[in-house]
Amino acid sequence: YEQNREHLTAPGISRNAIAKQLRQTDSLFYELTGRHMAPYWRAPYGEYNQEILDWAAQAGYRHIGWTPGFDTFDWVSDTTSSIYRTPAEIYRRILGRDSTPGALNGTIILMHLGADRINQPVYTILDSLIGALQERRYRLAPISKLINR
């Protein structure tokens, strides 16, 4: 992705390059798990354009993004940053969006498995967040179930 805010594909990125990256990721996933990945992907940083989406689709992958407003910013490690959120703030922000029953239906929340955060990792709220969502009658589901209703 080109760093010029015009959503152009970066030089050197091609249909073959996208397909190769997706195949390599699937191969690594298979080596680790003994299974192939589901045919879904998220563009790094959520940055994509129609050309890249088409190339990934031609390689057999469907792009899945997060729901706007549901980036937890768990990747921000600088506590002085204006977008830094503590785990407690993230917890409150997510549940605070549940203003009416079912308001969070279909929501995809962006959280990362790995981040530069050493202090206050966001995964520490997952048990309580999942429990609170389940108490509100939400069911967590794999993306395949969410999009194939």
VEXFI-422406 format. One record per atom (N, C-alpha, C): residue in three letters; x, y, z; atom name. Coordinates in Angstrom, 2 decimals, m for minus. Atoms other than C-alpha are relative to their C-alpha. Layout:
+------+---------+---------+---------+------+
! resn !      xx !      yy !      zz ! name !
+------+---------+---------+---------+------+
!  ALA !       X !       Y !       Z !   CA !
...
+------+---------+---------+---------+------+
This chain:
+------+---------+---------+---------+------+
! resn !      xx !      yy !      zz ! name !
+------+---------+---------+---------+------+
!  TYR !    0.85 !   m1.17 !    0.00 !    N !
!  TYR !    0.00 !    0.00 !    0.00 !   CA !
!  TYR !    0.89 !    1.23 !    0.00 !    C !
!  GLU !   m0.84 !   m1.20 !    0.14 !    N !
!  GLU !    1.44 !    3.33 !   m1.02 !   CA !
!  GLU !   m0.26 !    0.96 !    1.15 !    C !
!  GLN !    0.10 !   m0.90 !   m1.15 !    N !
!  GLN !    2.13 !    5.80 !    1.81 !   CA !
!  GLN !   m0.28 !    1.44 !   m0.42 !    C !
!  ASN !    0.27 !   m1.35 !    0.46 !    N !
!  ASN !    0.66 !    8.80 !   m0.01 !   CA !
!  ASN !   m1.45 !    0.43 !    0.22 !    C !
!  ARG !    1.40 !   m0.29 !   m0.32 !    N !
!  ARG !   m2.93 !    8.74 !    1.29 !   CA !
!  ARG !   m0.93 !    0.00 !   m1.22 !    C !
!  GLU !    0.83 !    0.08 !    1.20 !    N !
!  GLU !   m4.20 !    8.13 !   m2.24 !   CA !
!  GLU !   m0.51 !   m1.41 !   m0.26 !    C !
!  HIS !    0.47 !    1.39 !    0.11 !    N !
!  HIS !   m4.89 !    4.42 !   m1.73 !   CA !
!  HIS !    0.49 !   m0.70 !   m1.26 !    C !
!  LEU !   m0.60 !    0.66 !    1.15 !    N !
!  LEU !   m2.61 !    3.43 !   m4.58 !   CA !
!  LEU !    0.79 !   m1.21 !    0.46 !    C !
!  THR !   m0.80 !    1.17 !   m0.32 !    N !
!  THR !   m0.95 !    0.06 !   m4.67 !   CA !
!  THR !    1.47 !    0.38 !   m0.07 !    C !
!  ALA !   m1.43 !   m0.34 !   m0.07 !    N !
!  ALA !    2.71 !    0.37 !   m3.68 !   CA !
!  ALA !    0.75 !   m0.61 !   m1.19 !    C !
!  PRO !   m0.83 !    0.55 !    1.08 !    N !
!  PRO !    5.32 !   m0.11 !   m6.40 !   CA !
!  PRO !    0.53 !   m1.38 !    0.40 !    C !
!  GLY !   m0.52 !    1.34 !   m0.26 !    N !
!  GLY !    6.39 !   m3.73 !   m6.69 !   CA !
!  GLY !   m1.04 !   m0.98 !    0.51 !    C !
!  ILE !    1.08 !    0.89 !   m0.46 !    N !
!  ILE !    3.10 !   m5.10 !   m5.35 !   CA !
!  ILE !   m0.84 !   m0.35 !   m1.22 !    C !
!  SER !    0.73 !    0.49 !    1.16 !    N !
!  SER !    1.31 !   m7.22 !   m7.92 !   CA !
!  SER !   m0.96 !   m1.11 !    0.43 !    C !
!  ARG !    0.89 !    1.13 !   m0.26 !    N !
!  ARG !   m1.34 !   m9.91 !   m8.17 !   CA !
!  ARG !    0.81 !   m1.18 !    0.52 !    C !
!  ASN !   m0.84 !    1.13 !   m0.42 !    N !
!  ASN !    1.45 !  m12.49 !   m7.88 !   CA !
!  ASN !    0.56 !    0.20 !    1.40 !    C !
!  ALA !   m0.56 !   m0.28 !   m1.33 !    N !
!  ALA !    2.97 !  m10.78 !   m4.82 !   CA !
!  ALA !   m1.06 !   m0.22 !    1.08 !    C !
!  ILE !    1.09 !    0.18 !   m0.98 !    N !
!  ILE !   m0.39 !  m10.73 !   m3.01 !   CA !
!  ILE !   m0.29 !   m1.48 !    0.17 !    C !
!  ALA !    0.28 !    1.43 !   m0.07 !    N !
!  ALA !   m1.10 !  m14.37 !   m3.88 !   CA !
!  ALA !    1.12 !   m0.74 !    0.72 !    C !
!  LYS !   m1.15 !    0.64 !   m0.65 !    N !
!  LYS !    2.41 !  m15.36 !   m2.78 !   CA !
!  LYS !   m0.03 !    0.22 !    1.51 !    C !
!  GLN !    0.08 !   m0.29 !   m1.43 !    N !
!  GLN !    2.02 !  m13.62 !    0.60 !   CA !
!  GLN !   m1.09 !   m0.83 !    0.67 !    C !
!  LEU !    1.10 !    0.77 !   m0.59 !    N !
!  LEU !   m1.31 !  m15.32 !    1.22 !   CA !
!  LEU !    0.34 !   m1.49 !    0.05 !    C !
!  ARG !   m0.40 !    1.42 !    0.01 !    N !
!  ARG !    0.05 !  m18.75 !    0.19 !   CA !
!  ARG !    1.07 !   m0.28 !    1.06 !    C !
!  GLN !   m1.05 !    0.20 !   m1.00 !    N !
!  GLN !    3.15 !  m18.31 !    2.40 !   CA !
!  GLN !   m0.59 !    0.02 !    1.41 !    C !
!  THR !    0.64 !   m0.05 !   m1.32 !    N !
!  THR !    1.00 !  m17.35 !    5.37 !   CA !
!  THR !   m0.76 !   m1.28 !    0.26 !    C !
!  ASP !    0.73 !    1.26 !   m0.16 !    N !
!  ASP !   m1.21 !  m20.38 !    4.78 !   CA !
!  ASP !    0.97 !   m1.15 !    0.27 !    C !
!  SER !   m0.99 !    1.07 !   m0.22 !    N !
!  SER !    1.88 !  m22.61 !    4.59 !   CA !
!  SER !    0.54 !    0.02 !    1.42 !    C !
!  LEU !   m0.48 !   m0.11 !   m1.38 !    N !
!  LEU !    3.21 !  m21.28 !    7.89 !   CA !
!  LEU !   m1.07 !   m0.43 !    0.99 !    C !
!  PHE !    1.12 !    0.38 !   m0.87 !    N !
!  PHE !   m0.20 !  m21.68 !    9.50 !   CA !
!  PHE !   m0.14 !   m1.52 !    0.01 !    C !
!  TYR !    0.10 !    1.45 !    0.10 !    N !
!  TYR !   m0.34 !  m25.27 !    8.24 !   CA !
!  TYR !    1.12 !   m0.69 !    0.76 !    C !
!  GLU !   m1.13 !    0.58 !   m0.73 !    N !
!  GLU !    3.12 !  m26.02 !    9.61 !   CA !
!  GLU !   m0.23 !    0.03 !    1.51 !    C !
!  LEU !    0.24 !   m0.16 !   m1.43 !    N !
!  LEU !    2.05 !  m24.75 !   13.04 !   CA !
!  LEU !   m1.22 !   m0.76 !    0.52 !    C !
!  THR !    1.28 !    0.53 !   m0.49 !    N !
!  THR !   m1.48 !  m26.16 !   13.22 !   CA !
!  THR !   m0.42 !   m1.31 !   m0.63 !    C !
!  GLY !    0.44 !    1.19 !    0.72 !    N !
!  GLY !   m1.76 !  m29.00 !   10.72 !   CA !
!  GLY !   m1.29 !    0.24 !   m0.78 !    C !
!  ARG !    1.21 !   m0.36 !    0.76 !    N !
!  ARG !   m4.70 !  m27.16 !    9.10 !   CA !
!  ARG !    0.32 !    1.19 !   m0.89 !    C !
!  HIS !   m0.12 !   m1.18 !    0.85 !    N !
!  HIS !   m5.02 !  m24.69 !    6.29 !   CA !
!  HIS !   m0.85 !    1.12 !    0.60 !    C !
!  MET !    0.77 !   m1.16 !   m0.47 !    N !
!  MET !   m6.27 !  m21.19 !    7.04 !   CA !
!  MET !   m1.37 !    0.01 !   m0.68 !    C !
!  ALA !    1.27 !   m0.31 !    0.64 !    N !
!  ALA !   m9.86 !  m20.27 !    6.40 !   CA !
!  ALA !    0.30 !    1.06 !   m1.06 !    C !
!  PRO !   m0.33 !   m0.90 !    1.11 !    N !
!  PRO !  m10.04 !  m18.21 !    3.20 !   CA !
!  PRO !   m0.35 !    1.47 !    0.26 !    C !
!  TYR !    0.27 !   m1.38 !   m0.39 !    N !
!  TYR !  m10.22 !  m14.85 !    4.98 !   CA !
!  TYR !    1.32 !    0.69 !    0.34 !    C !
!  TRP !   m1.19 !   m0.76 !   m0.34 !    N !
!  TRP !   m7.66 !  m12.11 !    5.45 !   CA !
!  TRP !   m0.40 !    1.43 !    0.35 !    C !
!  ARG !    0.17 !   m1.42 !   m0.30 !    N !
!  ARG !   m7.34 !   m8.59 !    6.83 !   CA !
!  ARG !    1.26 !    0.70 !   m0.48 !    C !
!  ALA !   m1.14 !   m0.76 !    0.50 !    N !
!  ALA !   m5.14 !   m6.08 !    5.08 !   CA !
!  ALA !    0.76 !    0.62 !    1.17 !    C !
!  PRO !   m0.76 !   m0.66 !   m1.06 !    N !
!  PRO !   m2.28 !   m4.87 !    7.28 !   CA !
!  PRO !   m0.40 !    1.47 !    0.13 !    C !
!  TYR !    0.42 !   m1.37 !   m0.33 !    N !
!  TYR !   m3.29 !   m1.62 !    8.96 !   CA !
!  TYR !   m1.39 !    0.32 !   m0.55 !    C !
!  GLY !    1.31 !   m0.24 !    0.58 !    N !
!  GLY !   m6.68 !   m2.05 !    7.27 !   CA !
!  GLY !    0.09 !    0.81 !   m1.28 !    C !
!  GLU !   m0.21 !   m0.82 !    1.20 !    N !
!  GLU !   m5.22 !   m0.40 !    4.17 !   CA !
!  GLU !   m0.09 !   m0.88 !   m1.24 !    C !
!  TYR !    0.21 !    0.76 !    1.23 !    N !
!  TYR !   m6.48 !   m1.74 !    0.87 !   CA !
!  TYR !   m0.67 !    0.89 !   m1.03 !    C !
!  ASN !    0.75 !   m0.65 !    1.07 !    N !
!  ASN !   m7.93 !   m0.69 !   m2.44 !   CA !
!  ASN !   m0.66 !   m1.11 !   m0.81 !    C !
!  GLN !    0.75 !    1.01 !    0.75 !    N !
!  GLN !  m10.15 !   m2.44 !   m4.98 !   CA !
!  GLN !    0.92 !   m0.96 !   m0.74 !    C !
!  GLU !   m0.95 !    0.85 !    0.72 !    N !
!  GLU !   m7.17 !   m3.74 !   m6.95 !   CA !
!  GLU !    0.51 !   m1.12 !    0.91 !    C !
!  ILE !   m0.52 !    0.99 !   m0.93 !    N !
!  ILE !   m5.72 !   m5.49 !   m3.90 !   CA !
!  ILE !   m1.10 !   m0.98 !    0.43 !    C !
!  LEU !    1.13 !    0.88 !   m0.35 !    N !
!  LEU !   m9.15 !   m6.84 !   m2.89 !   CA !
!  LEU !   m0.26 !   m1.00 !   m1.13 !    C !
!  ASP !    0.24 !    0.89 !    1.14 !    N !
!  ASP !   m9.62 !   m8.25 !   m6.39 !   CA !
!  ASP !    1.08 !   m1.06 !   m0.11 !    C !
!  TRP !   m1.09 !    0.97 !    0.10 !    N !
!  TRP !   m6.19 !   m9.87 !   m6.42 !   CA !
!  TRP !   m0.11 !   m1.07 !    1.08 !    C !
!  ALA !    0.16 !    0.98 !   m1.09 !    N !
!  ALA !   m6.79 !  m11.51 !   m3.04 !   CA !
!  ALA !   m1.17 !   m0.93 !   m0.31 !    C !
!  ALA !    1.18 !    0.82 !    0.35 !    N !
!  ALA !  m10.22 !  m12.70 !   m4.22 !   CA !
!  ALA !    0.37 !   m1.01 !   m1.08 !    C !
!  GLN !   m0.45 !    0.91 !    1.06 !    N !
!  GLN !   m8.60 !  m14.21 !   m7.32 !   CA !
!  GLN !    0.85 !   m1.13 !    0.58 !    C !
!  ALA !   m0.81 !    1.03 !   m0.69 !    N !
!  ALA !   m6.27 !  m16.09 !   m4.95 !   CA !
!  ALA !   m0.87 !   m0.85 !    0.94 !    C !
!  GLY !    0.92 !    0.80 !   m0.81 !    N !
!  GLY !   m9.35 !  m17.38 !   m3.09 !   CA !
!  GLY !   m0.26 !    0.55 !    1.39 !    C !
!  TYR !    0.15 !   m0.57 !   m1.34 !    N !
!  TYR !   m9.40 !  m15.00 !   m0.09 !   CA !
!  TYR !   m0.96 !    1.17 !    0.01 !    C !
!  ARG !    0.95 !   m1.10 !   m0.19 !    N !
!  ARG !  m12.13 !  m12.70 !    1.12 !   CA !
!  ARG !    0.52 !    0.91 !    1.11 !    C !
!  HIS !   m0.47 !   m0.96 !   m0.99 !    N !
!  HIS !  m11.15 !   m9.54 !    2.97 !   CA !
!  HIS !   m1.06 !    0.21 !    1.08 !    C !
!  ILE !    0.87 !   m0.26 !   m1.14 !    N !
!  ILE !  m12.63 !   m9.09 !    6.44 !   CA !
!  ILE !    0.64 !    1.11 !    0.83 !    C !
!  GLY !   m0.49 !   m1.11 !   m0.81 !    N !
!  GLY !  m12.20 !   m5.77 !    8.22 !   CA !
!  GLY !   m0.72 !    0.03 !    1.33 !    C !
!  TRP !    0.69 !   m0.16 !   m1.28 !    N !
!  TRP !  m13.27 !   m4.62 !   11.64 !   CA !
!  TRP !   m1.10 !    1.04 !   m0.15 !    C !
!  THR !    1.09 !   m0.96 !    0.00 !    N !
!  THR !  m16.37 !   m2.63 !   12.41 !   CA !
!  THR !    0.56 !    1.39 !    0.30 !    C !
!  PRO !   m0.50 !   m1.35 !   m0.28 !    N !
!  PRO !  m15.66 !    1.12 !   12.17 !   CA !
!  PRO !   m0.29 !    0.42 !    1.44 !    C !
!  GLY !    0.13 !   m0.42 !   m1.40 !    N !
!  GLY !  m15.07 !    2.54 !   15.64 !   CA !
!  GLY !    0.36 !   m1.08 !    1.00 !    C !
!  PHE !   m0.34 !    1.10 !   m0.91 !    N !
!  PHE !  m13.98 !   m0.83 !   17.06 !   CA !
!  PHE !    1.44 !   m0.45 !   m0.12 !    C !
!  ASP !   m1.43 !    0.24 !   m0.13 !    N !
!  ASP !  m10.21 !   m0.60 !   16.73 !   CA !
!  ASP !    0.30 !    0.30 !    1.46 !    C !
!  THR !   m0.25 !   m0.19 !   m1.43 !    N !
!  THR !   m9.16 !   m1.09 !   20.35 !   CA !
!  THR !    1.28 !    0.80 !    0.26 !    C !
!  PHE !   m1.29 !   m0.68 !   m0.14 !    N !
!  PHE !   m5.80 !    0.61 !   19.73 !   CA !
!  PHE !    0.92 !   m0.73 !    0.98 !    C !
!  ASP !   m0.84 !    0.82 !   m0.89 !    N !
!  ASP !   m4.24 !   m2.25 !   21.68 !   CA !
!  ASP !    1.44 !   m0.06 !   m0.48 !    C !
!  TRP !   m1.34 !   m0.02 !    0.57 !    N !
!  TRP !   m1.20 !   m1.83 !   19.42 !   CA !
!  TRP !    0.77 !    1.24 !    0.42 !    C !
!  VAL !   m0.67 !   m1.23 !   m0.43 !    N !
!  VAL !   m0.43 !    1.60 !   20.90 !   CA !
!  VAL !    0.63 !   m0.25 !    1.37 !    C !
!  SER !   m0.69 !    0.26 !   m1.27 !    N !
!  SER !    2.22 !    1.20 !   23.60 !   CA !
!  SER !    0.42 !    1.28 !    0.73 !    C !
!  ASP !   m0.41 !   m1.28 !   m0.58 !    N !
!  ASP !    3.05 !    4.87 !   24.20 !   CA !
!  ASP !   m1.15 !    0.56 !    0.85 !    C !
!  THR !    1.07 !   m0.44 !   m0.91 !    N !
!  THR !    0.99 !    5.82 !   27.26 !   CA !
!  THR !   m0.28 !    1.49 !   m0.09 !    C !
!  THR !    0.26 !   m1.44 !    0.15 !    N !
!  THR !    1.33 !    9.52 !   26.38 !   CA !
!  THR !   m0.74 !    0.32 !   m1.30 !    C !
!  SER !    0.70 !   m0.21 !    1.26 !    N !
!  SER !   m0.32 !    9.05 !   22.98 !   CA !
!  SER !   m1.48 !    0.30 !    0.25 !    C !
!  SER !    1.42 !   m0.35 !   m0.16 !    N !
!  SER !   m3.80 !   10.56 !   22.58 !   CA !
!  SER !   m0.93 !   m1.17 !   m0.32 !    C !
!  ILE !    0.86 !    1.14 !    0.33 !    N !
!  ILE !   m5.07 !    7.23 !   21.24 !   CA !
!  ILE !    0.29 !   m1.23 !    0.88 !    C !
!  TYR !   m0.27 !    1.10 !   m0.92 !    N !
!  TYR !   m3.61 !    5.04 !   24.00 !   CA !
!  TYR !   m1.24 !   m0.25 !    0.86 !    C !
!  ARG !    1.11 !    0.40 !   m0.86 !    N !
!  ARG !   m6.31 !    3.13 !   25.88 !   CA !
!  ARG !    0.47 !   m1.08 !    0.96 !    C !
!  THR !   m0.29 !    1.06 !   m0.96 !    N !
!  THR !   m5.89 !    1.14 !   29.06 !   CA !
!  THR !   m0.97 !   m1.15 !   m0.26 !    C !
!  PRO !    0.96 !    1.09 !    0.15 !    N !
!  PRO !   m7.50 !   m2.29 !   29.15 !   CA !
!  PRO !   m1.38 !    0.35 !    0.58 !    C !
!  ALA !    1.29 !   m0.38 !   m0.60 !    N !
!  ALA !  m10.20 !   m0.88 !   31.47 !   CA !
!  ALA !   m0.77 !    0.97 !   m0.90 !    C !
!  GLU !    0.66 !   m0.94 !    0.92 !    N !
!  GLU !  m10.91 !    1.96 !   29.02 !   CA !
!  GLU !   m0.56 !   m0.72 !   m1.21 !    C !
!  ILE !    0.47 !    0.78 !    1.16 !    N !
!  ILE !  m11.19 !   m0.49 !   26.13 !   CA !
!  ILE !   m1.25 !   m0.79 !    0.39 !    C !
!  TYR !    1.15 !    0.76 !   m0.51 !    N !
!  TYR !  m13.55 !   m2.66 !   28.17 !   CA !
!  TYR !   m1.24 !    0.91 !    0.06 !    C !
!  ARG !    1.13 !   m0.93 !   m0.14 !    N !
!  ARG !  m15.78 !    0.34 !   28.99 !   CA !
!  ARG !   m0.48 !    0.52 !   m1.35 !    C !
!  ARG !    0.37 !   m0.52 !    1.32 !    N !
!  ARG !  m15.71 !    1.66 !   25.42 !   CA !
!  ARG !   m0.81 !   m1.01 !   m0.79 !    C !
!  ILE !    0.73 !    1.03 !    0.74 !    N !
!  ILE !  m16.83 !   m1.64 !   23.94 !   CA !
!  ILE !   m1.39 !   m0.18 !    0.59 !    C !
!  LEU !    1.31 !    0.21 !   m0.62 !    N !
!  LEU !  m19.61 !   m2.24 !   26.46 !   CA !
!  LEU !   m0.87 !    1.25 !   m0.07 !    C !
!  GLY !    0.74 !   m1.25 !    0.11 !    N !
!  GLY !  m20.59 !    1.43 !   26.27 !   CA !
!  GLY !   m0.69 !    0.18 !   m1.34 !    C !
!  ARG !    0.64 !   m0.07 !    1.33 !    N !
!  ARG !  m21.47 !    0.95 !   22.60 !   CA !
!  ARG !   m1.25 !   m0.86 !   m0.06 !    C !
!  ASP !    1.18 !    0.86 !   m0.06 !    N !
!  ASP !  m24.18 !   m1.53 !   23.64 !   CA !
!  ASP !   m1.16 !    0.78 !    0.62 !    C !
!  SER !    1.01 !   m0.92 !   m0.54 !    N !
!  SER !  m26.78 !    1.21 !   24.11 !   CA !
!  SER !   m1.42 !   m0.56 !   m0.04 !    C !
!  THR !    1.30 !    0.66 !    0.09 !    N !
!  THR !  m29.77 !   m0.88 !   23.04 !   CA !
!  THR !    0.24 !   m1.49 !   m0.20 !    C !
!  PRO !   m0.22 !    1.45 !    0.19 !    N !
!  PRO !  m30.26 !   m4.65 !   23.05 !   CA !
!  PRO !    0.33 !   m0.33 !   m1.46 !    C !
!  GLY !   m0.41 !    0.40 !    1.33 !    N !
!  GLY !  m28.45 !   m6.11 !   20.08 !   CA !
!  GLY !    0.83 !    1.01 !   m0.76 !    C !
!  ALA !   m0.75 !   m1.06 !    0.69 !    N !
!  ALA !  m26.53 !   m2.92 !   19.27 !   CA !
!  ALA !    1.36 !   m0.50 !   m0.50 !    C !
!  LEU !   m1.31 !    0.51 !    0.40 !    N !
!  LEU !  m23.32 !   m4.95 !   19.00 !   CA !
!  LEU !   m0.10 !   m1.21 !   m0.94 !    C !
!  ASN !    0.15 !    1.15 !    0.89 !    N !
!  ASN !  m24.77 !   m7.69 !   16.77 !   CA !
!  ASN !    0.85 !    0.17 !   m1.25 !    C !
!  GLY !   m0.83 !   m0.02 !    1.20 !    N !
!  GLY !  m22.30 !   m8.51 !   14.00 !   CA !
!  GLY !    1.27 !    0.81 !    0.11 !    C !
!  THR !   m1.18 !   m0.84 !   m0.18 !    N !
!  THR !  m19.59 !   m6.30 !   15.44 !   CA !
!  THR !    1.27 !   m0.84 !   m0.05 !    C !
!  ILE !   m1.33 !    0.61 !    0.03 !    N !
!  ILE !  m16.00 !   m7.23 !   14.65 !   CA !
!  ILE !    0.94 !    0.97 !    0.69 !    C !
!  ILE !   m0.89 !   m0.83 !   m0.81 !    N !
!  ILE !  m13.56 !   m5.89 !   17.23 !   CA !
!  ILE !    1.44 !   m0.33 !   m0.37 !    C !
!  LEU !   m1.41 !    0.21 !    0.36 !    N !
!  LEU !   m9.93 !   m5.39 !   16.20 !   CA !
!  LEU !    0.85 !   m0.08 !    1.26 !    C !
!  MET !   m0.96 !    0.22 !   m1.08 !    N !
!  MET !   m7.52 !   m6.87 !   18.74 !   CA !
!  MET !    1.13 !   m0.81 !   m0.61 !    C !
!  HIS !   m1.17 !    0.66 !    0.54 !    N !
!  HIS !   m4.04 !   m8.17 !   18.13 !   CA !
!  HIS !    0.54 !   m1.05 !    0.96 !    C !
!  LEU !   m0.63 !    1.03 !   m0.83 !    N !
!  LEU !   m2.35 !  m11.34 !   19.36 !   CA !
!  LEU !    1.33 !    0.47 !    0.54 !    C !
!  GLY !   m1.29 !   m0.51 !   m0.42 !    N !
!  GLY !    0.97 !   m9.61 !   19.53 !   CA !
!  GLY !    0.04 !    1.50 !   m0.18 !    C !
!  ALA !   m0.14 !   m1.45 !    0.09 !    N !
!  ALA !    1.75 !   m5.98 !   20.18 !   CA !
!  ALA !    1.24 !    0.39 !    0.79 !    C !
!  ASP !   m1.19 !   m0.49 !   m0.71 !    N !
!  ASP !    4.61 !   m3.88 !   21.50 !   CA !
!  ASP !   m0.28 !    0.30 !    1.47 !    C !
!  ARG !    0.36 !   m0.32 !   m1.38 !    N !
!  ARG !    2.73 !   m3.31 !   24.74 !   CA !
!  ARG !    0.58 !   m1.01 !    0.97 !    C !
!  ILE !   m0.52 !    0.88 !   m1.06 !    N !
!  ILE !    4.60 !   m4.73 !   27.70 !   CA !
!  ILE !   m0.87 !    0.19 !    1.25 !    C !
!  ASN !    0.86 !   m0.31 !   m1.14 !    N !
!  ASN !    2.57 !   m2.99 !   30.39 !   CA !
!  ASN !   m1.45 !    0.11 !   m0.47 !    C !
!  GLN !    1.43 !   m0.08 !    0.26 !    N !
!  GLN !   m1.20 !   m3.24 !   30.48 !   CA !
!  GLN !   m0.41 !   m0.67 !   m1.31 !    C !
!  PRO !    0.45 !    0.67 !    1.22 !    N !
!  PRO !   m1.70 !   m5.85 !   27.74 !   CA !
!  PRO !   m1.52 !   m0.16 !    0.02 !    C !
!  VAL !    1.46 !   m0.01 !    0.09 !    N !
!  VAL !   m5.28 !   m5.82 !   26.51 !   CA !
!  VAL !   m0.60 !   m1.39 !    0.18 !    C !
!  TYR !    0.57 !    1.34 !   m0.15 !    N !
!  TYR !   m5.70 !   m9.60 !   26.56 !   CA !
!  TYR !   m0.46 !   m0.27 !    1.43 !    C !
!  THR !    0.39 !    0.23 !   m1.40 !    N !
!  THR !   m6.08 !   m9.32 !   30.34 !   CA !
!  THR !   m1.48 !    0.25 !    0.25 !    C !
!  ILE !    1.44 !   m0.25 !   m0.18 !    N !
!  ILE !   m9.68 !   m8.10 !   29.87 !   CA !
!  ILE !   m0.88 !   m0.99 !   m0.74 !    C !
!  LEU !    0.82 !    0.86 !    0.85 !    N !
!  LEU !  m10.79 !  m10.84 !   27.49 !   CA !
!  LEU !   m0.99 !   m0.86 !    0.78 !    C !
!  ASP !    0.93 !    0.84 !   m0.77 !    N !
!  ASP !  m12.28 !  m13.18 !   30.10 !   CA !
!  ASP !   m1.19 !    0.80 !    0.50 !    C !
!  SER !    1.11 !   m0.79 !   m0.55 !    N !
!  SER !  m14.32 !  m10.45 !   31.74 !   CA !
!  SER !   m0.83 !    0.64 !   m1.12 !    C !
!  LEU !    0.75 !   m0.58 !    1.11 !    N !
!  LEU !  m15.27 !   m8.82 !   28.41 !   CA !
!  LEU !   m0.91 !   m1.05 !   m0.64 !    C !
!  ILE !    0.81 !    1.07 !    0.58 !    N !
!  ILE !  m16.46 !  m12.11 !   26.94 !   CA !
!  ILE !   m1.14 !   m0.36 !    0.94 !    C !
!  GLY !    1.06 !    0.29 !   m0.98 !    N !
!  GLY !  m18.36 !  m12.86 !   30.15 !   CA !
!  GLY !   m1.08 !    1.06 !    0.00 !    C !
!  ALA !    0.99 !   m1.10 !    0.00 !    N !
!  ALA !  m20.04 !   m9.44 !   30.12 !   CA !
!  ALA !   m0.84 !   m0.03 !   m1.27 !    C !
!  LEU !    0.76 !    0.09 !    1.25 !    N !
!  LEU !  m21.03 !   m9.85 !   26.47 !   CA !
!  LEU !   m0.97 !   m1.17 !    0.03 !    C !
!  GLN !    0.87 !    1.17 !   m0.10 !    N !
!  GLN !  m22.43 !  m13.32 !   27.14 !   CA !
!  GLN !   m1.16 !    0.27 !    0.96 !    C !
!  GLU !    1.09 !   m0.37 !   m0.92 !    N !
!  GLU !  m24.42 !  m11.96 !   30.10 !   CA !
!  GLU !   m1.04 !    0.85 !   m0.69 !    C !
!  ARG !    0.91 !   m0.84 !    0.78 !    N !
!  ARG !  m25.94 !   m9.51 !   27.64 !   CA !
!  ARG !   m0.60 !   m0.77 !   m1.18 !    C !
!  ARG !    0.57 !    0.92 !    0.99 !    N !
!  ARG !  m26.91 !  m12.50 !   25.48 !   CA !
!  ARG !    0.66 !    0.04 !   m1.37 !    C !
!  TYR !   m0.75 !    0.07 !    1.25 !    N !
!  TYR !  m24.28 !  m12.05 !   22.80 !   CA !
!  TYR !    0.71 !   m1.34 !   m0.07 !    C !
!  ARG !   m0.76 !    1.23 !    0.25 !    N !
!  ARG !  m22.69 !  m15.12 !   21.27 !   CA !
!  ARG !    1.19 !    0.37 !   m0.88 !    C !
!  LEU !   m1.17 !   m0.20 !    0.83 !    N !
!  LEU !  m19.16 !  m14.99 !   19.96 !   CA !
!  LEU !    0.02 !   m1.09 !   m1.06 !    C !
!  ALA !    0.03 !    0.95 !    1.10 !    N !
!  ALA !  m18.80 !  m16.67 !   16.60 !   CA !
!  ALA !    1.19 !    0.21 !   m0.92 !    C !
!  PRO !   m1.05 !   m0.18 !    1.00 !    N !
!  PRO !  m16.10 !  m17.36 !   14.06 !   CA !
!  PRO !   m0.56 !    0.79 !   m1.18 !    C !
!  ILE !    0.43 !   m0.86 !    1.10 !    N !
!  ILE !  m16.21 !  m15.03 !   11.09 !   CA !
!  ILE !   m0.77 !   m0.80 !   m1.04 !    C !
!  SER !    0.70 !    0.81 !    0.99 !    N !
!  SER !  m17.32 !  m17.90 !    8.85 !   CA !
!  SER !   m1.48 !   m0.13 !    0.32 !    C !
!  LYS !    1.41 !    0.07 !   m0.40 !    N !
!  LYS !  m20.56 !  m18.18 !   10.84 !   CA !
!  LYS !   m0.67 !    1.36 !   m0.12 !    C !
!  LEU !    0.54 !   m1.35 !    0.04 !    N !
!  LEU !  m21.04 !  m14.43 !   10.98 !   CA !
!  LEU !   m0.38 !    0.42 !   m1.42 !    C !
!  ILE !    0.27 !   m0.45 !    1.36 !    N !
!  ILE !  m20.85 !  m13.88 !    7.23 !   CA !
!  ILE !   m0.80 !   m0.98 !   m0.83 !    C !
!  ASN !    0.75 !    1.01 !    0.76 !    N !
!  ASN !  m22.55 !  m17.09 !    6.11 !   CA !
!  ASN !   m1.33 !   m0.34 !    0.64 !    C !
!  ARG !    1.31 !    0.25 !   m0.64 !    N !
!  ARG !  m25.88 !  m16.65 !    7.84 !   CA !
!  ARG !   m1.05 !   m0.34 !   m1.02 !    C !
+------+---------+---------+---------+------+
